[in-house]
């Protein structure tokens, strides 16, 4: 039993590290051969996860520019379906039983990061509020998908790779599976990340430990196992 718990996961970790190190980049011209059929969905790139508030993270802040660059690249390549799905919590959100209050509607934490607001096409981006880590629940995303049946390729970016980004990519994948739809979901690793909560810090504060590098890799791999394409970056 100890071998099952200790030795085999070490082999898996070595595999994950090697897999991530050898991921290939992908050309946007290959992904979006028909731009009208492609969409980019960014999840939770807001100030409350990047710069202010109890859940802000320097790791998440570091992916702002890569995502902004990707959005500009997408727009340059005639991709016009761009969605931002973002925490906009009720003041008494039930989710706050698991996480500290964050990104409450009307607060600065719930605002889109300034770098995205500065994009010249920001006013043409569709912003959808959400009240949980699930982008597919009570957000309007499902209605959007039904209303845009021609869109069959999705580039998913944002945070956190093991929480909201994972939920979004998996929702898109499983929705397609359930409805027999030919759909492609692509996640560029340089445009997703998660927060870090080391064990010692968690013990001091009473928080739940969250080793960022490990869970980031595991959840990316889990997406791969379910048919989501994982690439190094899109260029």
C-alpha positions in Angstrom: 0.0 0.0 0.0 2.9 2.4 0.7 4.3 1.8 -2.7 0.9 2.7 -4.3 0.9 5.9 -2.3 4.5 7.0 -2.6 6.4 5.4 -5.5 3.9 5.4 -8.3 2.9 9.1 -7.9 6.6 10.0 -8.1 6.7 8.3 -11.4 3.7 10.2 -12.5 5.2 13.5 -11.4 8.3 12.8 -13.4 6.0 12.1 -16.4 4.1 15.3 -15.9 7.3 17.4 -15.8 8.5 15.8 -19.0 5.2 16.2 -20.7 4.9 19.9 -19.8 8.5 20.5 -20.9 7.9 19.1 -24.3 4.5 20.6 -25.2 4.5 22.2 -28.6 3.3 25.7 -29.5 0.4 26.0 -31.9 -0.2 28.5 -34.8 -3.4 30.5 -34.5 -3.7 30.1 -38.3 -4.0 26.3 -37.7 -6.5 26.6 -34.8 -8.6 29.3 -36.5 -8.7 28.3 -40.1 -12.2 29.6 -40.2 -12.2 32.6 -37.7 -16.0 32.8 -37.6 -16.1 29.3 -36.1 -13.5 30.1 -33.3 -14.0 31.8 -30.0 -11.7 32.8 -27.2 -13.1 32.6 -23.6 -11.2 34.1 -20.7 -12.3 33.3 -17.2 -11.7 35.3 -14.0 -9.0 37.7 -15.2 -10.2 40.4 -12.8 -8.5 42.5 -10.2 -9.6 40.3 -7.3 -7.4 37.4 -8.6 -4.6 39.5 -9.9 -3.8 42.5 -7.7 -6.1 43.2 -4.8 -8.1 41.2 -2.3 -7.6 37.9 -0.3 -7.4 35.7 -3.4 -5.1 37.8 -5.5 -2.0 36.0 -6.8 1.2 37.1 -8.4 1.1 33.9 -10.5 -2.2 34.9 -11.9 -1.1 38.5 -12.5 1.8 37.1 -14.5 -0.5 35.7 -17.2 -2.3 39.1 -17.9 0.1 40.1 -20.6 0.3 36.7 -22.4 -3.5 36.7 -22.5 -3.6 40.3 -23.7 -1.1 39.4 -26.5 -3.2 36.4 -27.4 -6.4 38.4 -27.6 -4.7 41.0 -29.9 -3.4 38.1 -32.0 -6.9 36.6 -32.2 -8.5 39.9 -33.2 -5.8 40.5 -35.8 -6.7 37.1 -37.2 -10.4 38.0 -37.5 -11.6 36.2 -34.4 -14.5 38.3 -33.2 -16.2 35.9 -30.7 -14.4 36.8 -27.4 -16.1 36.2 -24.1 -15.0 37.2 -20.5 -16.7 35.1 -17.8 -15.9 36.7 -14.5 -16.7 36.3 -10.8 -19.4 38.9 -9.8 -20.5 37.5 -6.5 -23.6 38.2 -4.5 -22.6 39.8 -1.2 -23.9 36.7 0.6 -22.6 34.1 -1.9 -22.9 30.6 -0.7 -19.5 29.9 -2.2 -18.0 32.0 0.6 -18.4 29.0 2.8 -15.4 27.6 1.0 -13.5 30.7 0.1 -13.2 34.1 1.8 -15.5 36.8 0.4 -14.1 38.0 -2.9 -15.0 39.8 -6.1 -18.4 41.0 -4.9 -20.4 42.8 -7.5 -19.9 46.5 -7.6 -16.4 46.3 -6.0 -13.1 46.9 -7.6 -12.1 43.3 -7.1 -14.8 42.3 -9.6 -13.5 44.6 -12.3 -11.7 43.4 -15.5 -8.0 44.0 -15.3 -6.9 47.3 -16.8 -4.7 45.8 -19.4 -7.8 44.2 -21.0 -9.9 47.3 -20.7 -7.1 49.1 -22.7 -7.6 46.8 -25.7 -9.0 48.8 -28.6 -11.8 46.2 -29.1 -12.7 45.8 -25.4 -16.1 47.3 -26.0 -16.9 44.5 -28.4 -16.1 41.7 -25.9 -19.0 40.0 -24.3 -18.7 40.0 -20.4 -20.7 37.4 -18.5 -20.9 37.5 -14.7 -20.8 34.3 -12.7 -21.5 33.5 -9.0 -19.6 30.2 -8.7 -16.5 28.5 -10.1 -18.7 26.9 -12.8 -18.9 29.0 -16.0 -21.7 26.8 -17.3 -24.1 27.3 -14.4 -26.5 30.3 -14.3 -24.2 32.5 -16.5 -25.8 32.6 -19.9 -23.0 30.6 -21.5 -25.2 27.7 -22.4 -27.7 30.0 -24.2 -24.7 31.6 -26.0 -23.5 28.2 -27.2 -26.9 27.2 -28.4 -27.2 30.6 -30.2 -23.9 30.2 -31.9 -24.0 26.6 -33.3 -21.4 27.4 -35.9 -18.7 28.1 -33.3 -16.9 24.8 -32.8 -13.4 25.8 -31.7 -12.7 27.3 -28.3 -9.5 28.8 -26.9 -9.7 28.8 -23.1 -7.5 31.0 -20.9 -7.5 32.4 -17.4 -7.5 31.3 -13.8 -7.4 29.1 -11.9 -6.2 26.2 -14.0 -7.5 23.7 -11.4 -10.7 25.6 -10.6 -12.6 27.9 -12.9 -10.4 27.3 -16.0 -10.7 23.6 -15.5 -14.5 23.8 -15.0 -14.9 25.9 -18.2 -12.8 23.7 -20.4 -14.5 20.6 -19.1 -18.0 22.1 -19.4 -17.3 22.9 -23.1 -15.9 19.4 -23.7 -18.6 17.5 -21.8 -21.4 19.6 -23.3 -20.1 18.7 -26.7 -19.8 15.0 -25.8 -23.3 14.9 -24.4 -24.9 16.6 -27.5 -22.8 14.7 -30.1 -21.1 17.9 -31.2 -17.7 18.1 -33.0 -16.0 20.6 -30.9 -12.3 21.5 -30.3 -11.1 23.0 -27.0 -7.5 24.4 -26.8 -5.8 25.5 -23.6 -2.4 27.3 -24.0 -0.3 26.8 -20.9 1.3 30.2 -20.9 -2.2 31.7 -20.5 -3.4 29.8 -17.5 -2.2 29.4 -13.9 -3.3 29.0 -10.3 -2.5 30.4 -6.9 0.0 28.9 -4.4 -0.6 28.1 -0.8 2.5 26.3 0.7 1.9 23.8 3.5 3.6 25.8 6.2 1.7 29.0 5.3 -1.5 27.1 5.3 -0.8 25.6 8.7 -0.2 29.1 10.1 -3.4 30.6 8.7 -5.7 27.6 8.8 -6.1 27.6 5.1 -6.2 24.5 2.8 -2.7 23.7 1.3 -2.5 24.3 -2.4 0.8 23.5 -4.1 0.4 25.5 -7.3 2.9 23.7 -9.6 1.6 20.3 -8.7 -2.2 21.0 -9.1 -1.6 23.1 -12.2 0.1 20.2 -13.9 -2.3 17.5 -12.7 -5.4 19.4 -13.8 -3.9 20.3 -17.2 -3.2 16.6 -17.6 -6.8 15.7 -16.5 -8.1 18.0 -19.2 -5.9 16.2 -21.7 -7.3 12.9 -20.6 -10.8 14.2 -21.4 -10.0 15.4 -24.9 -8.9 19.0 -24.3 -5.9 20.0 -26.3 -3.0 21.4 -24.2 -0.4 23.4 -26.0 2.6 25.5 -24.9 1.3 28.7 -26.4 -0.5 30.0 -29.4 1.5 32.2 -31.8 
